[in-house]
Amino acid sequence: MSKQLTLERVINIIWLSVALTFCWPLPANSSKIKTLGYKLLQIVSIISASLLLLPLLYSAYVHTNNVIIAFKCFCLGSVLIQFIIQTIICLINYDSIQYIVEEMMINVKEAKQYERAIFYKYIKKYYTFYGSSMVCMYLTATTFSAGPMFLPNSFPSEAEYSFRVDYTPVRVILYMHQLILSYQCAAHMCISLFGALLFWYTSAKFECLAIELQKITNVRMLVVCLNKQIRLRRYAEEIIKNFRFIIIYAIAISTFALTLCALIMLMNVSVIVKLQFIISCVTVLTEIYVYAWSANHMMDLSTYVSQSAYELRWFDLTLEMQKDLLIVLAYQKPVVFSVPCILPELSLRYYCSYLSNAFSIITAARVLLGKNSS
């Protein structure tokens, strides 16, 4: 990988991937008119998604005797509901998300040489996976949009409208509407990359702070490091607060989509339909993994700062400094992404259990369909 791929460029790439969501806030110095216009675009995108959601629900009702069409409508409808809810959450938390992004941009611009080395280490290690994930998410939208080229459908979705659509201008407008929404849905899936960027950035800052802590020689330097640690932990908790319900809903939607996809895969349907749902399964699983991996790493690095005090030459320090370091070592509570009574912690261990449950659902569906067919 070329060293030209700096953190600034990575941020720009991820911004581009989520630009269609209008969930990445404008810079803090933007005018009130520009900010108002941006929020208006968010509201328009919510209305646009609702204009397809309602025909999909109506289609599911009309085709209750056709399980495949109903399942496809429910699956796409769940994605549109995620689209709407994520946009509403980002609209409500606009100022808070703006603060998080601005803080990151300022710190990146003012980063020291050793901090940039750590950022580059993270980019070099993870850019392939996250770049592939982004391609996968937009490939899902492309596969969905190209459906009418291979299937006897007029539109990418199975939506049923309450008015005539056999006029060419109406058909073109509706097709373009669904095409744009499909790529907006892909952009909303890339919100997971936005959240992962913030989690990985925070992890890198914890690692930078650990290096600073290993260089302390007096109480004053220790106090400065501890103040930075407190501010960084608050920053991490602010990220968790803004993405908590986005991730919870993503997990719920992915579970629902996986269940429907499992049922579709076990039915006698065309290869194109199966391919669409296979890519959808891979996409939703990738979305949850993106969140879990980055949140798990941030949880580990949040305790690494305190643990790094072990590497100090504490025996060369004064007795007062040694006592202060004992206090630092005693406080090693990690920053955990959790939701009481719903999600104990978002980590790779949780993701493994999530995968296990997903395969259990697929197995149960296969057994149930086998019994019904017999």
C-alpha positions in Angstrom: 0.0 0.0 0.0 1.3 3.4 -0.9 2.1 5.7 2.0 0.0 8.3 0.2 -3.1 6.6 1.8 -3.1 8.9 4.9 -5.8 9.0 7.5 -7.2 12.2 5.9 -7.7 10.3 2.7 -9.3 7.3 4.5 -11.7 9.8 6.1 -12.6 11.3 2.7 -13.2 7.8 1.2 -15.6 6.8 4.1 -17.3 10.2 3.8 -17.9 9.5 0.1 -19.3 6.1 0.9 -21.9 7.5 3.2 -22.5 10.8 1.4 -25.9 9.6 0.0 -27.2 9.1 3.6 -26.7 12.8 4.6 -25.7 11.4 8.0 -22.1 12.7 8.0 -22.5 16.2 9.5 -21.3 19.4 7.8 -18.2 21.2 9.3 -19.0 23.3 12.4 -18.2 26.5 10.6 -21.0 26.0 8.0 -23.6 28.7 7.7 -27.1 28.3 9.3 -28.7 28.3 5.9 -26.4 25.5 4.6 -27.0 23.5 7.8 -30.8 23.9 7.5 -30.7 22.9 3.8 -28.7 19.8 4.8 -31.2 18.8 7.4 -34.0 19.4 4.9 -32.2 16.8 2.6 -32.3 14.3 5.5 -36.1 14.9 5.8 -36.6 14.5 2.1 -34.6 11.2 2.1 -36.9 9.9 4.9 -40.0 10.8 2.9 -38.5 9.2 -0.3 -37.8 6.0 1.6 -41.4 6.0 3.0 -42.7 6.4 -0.6 -41.3 3.0 -1.4 -41.9 1.3 2.0 -45.7 1.8 1.8 -46.0 0.1 -1.7 -43.8 -2.7 -0.4 -46.0 -3.4 2.6 -49.0 -3.2 0.3 -47.4 -5.7 -2.1 -46.7 -8.1 0.8 -50.4 -7.8 1.7 -51.6 -8.4 -1.8 -49.3 -11.4 -2.3 -49.9 -13.2 0.9 -50.4 -16.4 -1.2 -46.9 -16.0 -2.7 -44.4 -16.5 0.0 -41.3 -15.6 -2.0 -42.7 -12.2 -3.1 -43.9 -11.4 0.4 -40.5 -12.4 1.9 -38.7 -10.2 -0.6 -41.0 -7.3 0.3 -40.4 -7.8 4.0 -36.7 -8.1 3.6 -36.4 -4.9 1.5 -38.9 -3.1 3.8 -36.7 -3.9 6.8 -33.7 -2.3 5.1 -35.8 0.8 4.3 -36.9 1.0 8.0 -33.3 0.9 9.0 -32.6 3.6 6.4 -35.4 5.8 8.0 -34.5 5.1 11.6 -30.7 5.7 11.1 -31.5 9.0 9.4 -33.8 10.1 12.2 -31.2 9.2 14.8 -28.5 11.2 12.9 -30.9 14.1 12.5 -31.7 14.2 16.3 -28.0 13.7 17.3 -26.7 16.1 14.6 -24.8 18.4 17.0 -23.3 15.5 19.0 -22.1 13.7 15.9 -20.8 16.9 14.5 -18.7 17.4 17.7 -17.3 13.9 17.4 -16.3 14.3 13.8 -14.9 17.8 14.3 -12.8 16.6 17.3 -11.4 13.8 15.1 -10.6 16.1 12.2 -8.8 18.6 14.5 -6.7 16.0 16.2 -5.8 14.4 12.9 -4.5 17.7 11.5 -2.5 18.4 14.7 -1.2 14.8 15.0 2.5 14.4 15.9 4.8 12.2 13.9 4.5 9.1 16.2 0.7 9.5 16.2 0.7 9.5 12.4 2.9 6.4 12.4 0.3 4.6 14.6 -2.6 5.8 12.3 -0.7 4.5 9.3 -0.2 1.1 11.1 -3.9 0.8 11.5 -4.6 1.8 7.9 -2.1 -0.7 6.5 -3.5 -3.5 8.6 -7.2 -3.0 8.0 -7.8 -1.1 4.7 -8.1 -4.3 2.6 -11.0 -5.7 4.6 -12.9 -2.4 4.9 -12.4 -1.5 1.3 -13.7 -5.0 0.3 -16.7 -4.5 2.7 -17.5 -1.2 1.0 -17.4 -2.9 -2.4 -19.6 -5.7 -1.1 -22.3 -3.3 0.1 -22.5 -1.4 -3.1 -22.3 -4.7 -5.1 -25.5 -5.7 -3.2 -27.2 -2.5 -4.5 -26.0 -3.1 -8.0 -27.2 -6.7 -8.0 -30.6 -5.6 -6.7 -30.9 -2.7 -9.3 -29.9 -5.0 -12.2 -32.7 -7.5 -11.3 -35.0 -6.4 -14.1 -32.3 -7.2 -16.7 -32.5 -10.9 -15.8 -36.0 -11.3 -14.2 -39.4 -10.7 -15.7 -39.9 -7.6 -13.5 -40.4 -4.0 -14.4 -38.7 -2.7 -11.3 -35.9 -3.8 -9.0 -38.4 -4.4 -6.1 -41.7 -6.2 -5.9 -43.6 -3.0 -4.9 -47.2 -2.6 -5.9 -48.5 0.9 -6.6 -52.1 2.0 -6.3 -51.9 3.8 -9.7 -51.2 2.7 -13.3 -47.5 2.3 -14.0 -47.7 1.1 -17.7 -46.8 4.6 -19.0 -43.2 5.0 -20.0 -42.6 8.3 -18.1 -44.1 6.9 -14.9 -42.1 3.6 -15.3 -38.9 5.5 -15.8 -39.5 7.8 -12.8 -40.4 4.9 -10.5 -37.4 2.9 -11.7 -35.0 5.8 -11.1 -36.6 6.3 -7.7 -35.9 2.7 -6.7 -32.4 2.8 -8.2 -31.4 5.8 -6.2 -32.9 4.3 -3.0 -31.0 1.1 -3.6 -27.7 3.0 -3.5 -28.9 5.1 -0.6 -29.6 1.8 1.3 -26.0 0.7 0.4 -24.7 4.0 1.8 -26.7 3.4 5.0 -25.0 0.0 5.3 -21.7 1.9 5.0 -22.7 3.8 8.2 -21.1 0.8 9.9 -17.7 1.9 8.3 -18.4 5.4 9.7 -18.9 4.0 13.2 -15.8 1.7 12.8 -13.7 4.6 11.7 -14.6 6.4 15.0 -13.9 3.3 17.0 -10.6 2.6 15.3 -9.5 6.2 15.6 -10.3 6.2 19.4 -8.3 2.9 19.7 -5.4 4.6 18.0 -5.6 7.6 20.4 -5.6 5.2 23.4 -2.4 3.6 22.0 -0.8 7.0 21.5 -1.7 7.9 25.1 -0.1 4.7 26.3 3.2 5.7 24.6 3.0 9.1 26.4 2.4 7.4 29.7 5.5 5.3 29.3 7.6 8.5 29.0 6.5 10.2 32.2 9.1 11.2 34.8 7.2 13.3 37.3 3.8 13.8 38.8 2.9 16.7 36.6 3.4 14.6 33.4 1.3 11.8 35.0 -1.6 14.2 35.7 -1.5 15.5 32.1 -1.8 11.9 30.9 -4.6 11.1 33.2 -6.6 14.1 32.1 -6.1 13.1 28.5 -7.3 9.6 29.4 -10.4 10.9 31.1 -11.2 13.1 28.1 -10.6 10.3 25.6 -12.8 7.9 27.6 -15.6 10.5 27.5 -15.1 10.9 23.8 -15.4 7.1 23.4 -18.6 7.1 25.5 -20.0 9.9 23.3 -19.4 7.7 20.2 -21.1 4.8 21.9 -24.1 7.0 22.9 -24.7 8.1 19.3 -24.3 4.7 17.7 -26.0 2.6 20.4 -29.5 2.4 18.9 -28.1 2.4 15.3 -26.2 -0.8 16.1 -29.0 -2.4 18.1 -31.4 -1.9 15.2 -28.8 -3.1 12.7 -28.5 -6.4 14.7 -32.3 -6.7 14.9 -32.7 -6.1 11.2 -29.9 -8.4 10.2 -31.4 -11.2 12.3 -34.8 -10.7 10.6 -33.2 -10.5 7.1 -31.1 -13.7 7.8 -34.2 -15.6 8.8 -36.0 -14.6 5.6 -32.9 -15.3 3.5 -32.6 -18.7 5.0 -36.2 -19.5 4.1 -35.7 -18.2 0.6 -32.5 -20.3 0.1 -34.4 -23.5 1.1 -37.2 -22.9 -1.4 -37.4 -23.7 -5.1 -36.6 -20.2 -6.6 -34.4 -19.0 -9.5 -30.6 -18.7 -9.2 -30.8 -14.9 -9.6 -33.1 -14.6 -6.6 -30.9 -16.9 -4.5 -27.8 -14.8 -5.6 -29.5 -11.6 -4.5 -30.3 -13.1 -1.1 -26.8 -14.7 -0.7 -25.2 -11.3 -1.2 -27.7 -9.7 1.2 -26.8 -12.3 3.9 -23.1 -11.6 3.4 -23.7 -7.9 3.6 -25.7 -7.9 6.8 -23.2 -10.3 8.5 -20.3 -8.0 7.3 -22.1 -5.0 8.8 -22.3 -6.5 12.3 -18.8 -7.8 12.1 -17.5 -4.3 11.2 -19.1 -2.9 14.3 -18.1 -5.8 16.6 -14.4 -5.9 15.5 -13.8 -2.2 16.0 -15.7 -2.0 19.2 -13.8 -5.0 20.6 -10.5 -3.4 19.8 -11.5 -0.1 21.4 -12.5 -2.0 24.5 -9.1 -3.7 24.7 -7.1 -0.5 24.0 -9.0 1.4 26.6 -7.5 -0.7 29.3 -4.1 -0.9 27.6 -3.4 2.7 28.7 -3.4 1.8 32.4 -1.6 -1.5 31.8 1.2 0.3 29.9 2.3 1.7 33.3 3.8 -1.8 34.0 6.4 -1.0 31.4 7.7 2.0 33.3 10.9 1.9 35.2 8.8 2.4 38.4 11.7 1.4 40.7 13.6 4.5 39.5 10.7 6.8 40.5 10.0 8.4 43.8 7.8 6.7 46.4 5.0 9.3 45.7 5.1 8.5 42.0 5.0 4.7 42.7 1.8 5.2 44.8 0.2 7.3 42.0 1.0 4.5 39.5 -0.6 2.0 41.8 -3.8 4.0 41.6 -3.5 4.1 37.8 -3.1 0.3 37.7 -6.1 -0.2 39.9 -8.4 1.7 37.5 -8.6 -0.5 34.4 -12.3 -0.5 33.6 -12.7 -0.9 29.8 -14.9 1.2 27.6 -17.6 -1.3 26.7 -20.3 -0.9 24.0 -23.3 -2.4 25.8 -27.0 -1.9 26.2 -28.6 -3.0 29.5 -30.8 -6.1 29.3 -30.2 -6.3 25.5 -26.5 -6.4 24.6 -24.0 -7.2 27.4 -21.0 -6.2 25.2 -20.4 -5.8 21.5 -17.3 -7.8 20.9 -15.9 -10.6 18.7 -17.1 -13.1 21.2 -20.6 -11.7 20.9 -20.3 -11.9 17.1 -19.4 -15.6 17.3 -22.4 -16.3 19.4 -24.5 -14.2 16.9 -23.2 -16.3 14.0 -24.0 -19.5 16.0 -27.5 -18.4 16.6 -27.9 -17.4 12.9 -26.9 -20.9 11.8 -29.3 -22.4 14.4 -32.1 -20.4 12.8 -31.2 -21.6 9.4 -31.1 -25.2 10.6 -34.4 -24.9 12.4 -36.0 -23.4 9.3 -34.6 -26.3 7.1 -36.0 -28.9 9.5 -39.4 -27.1 9.7 -39.7 -26.9 5.9 -38.6 -30.5 5.6 -41.4 -31.6 7.9 -44.0 -29.5 6.1 -43.0 -30.9 2.7 -43.1 -34.5 4.0 
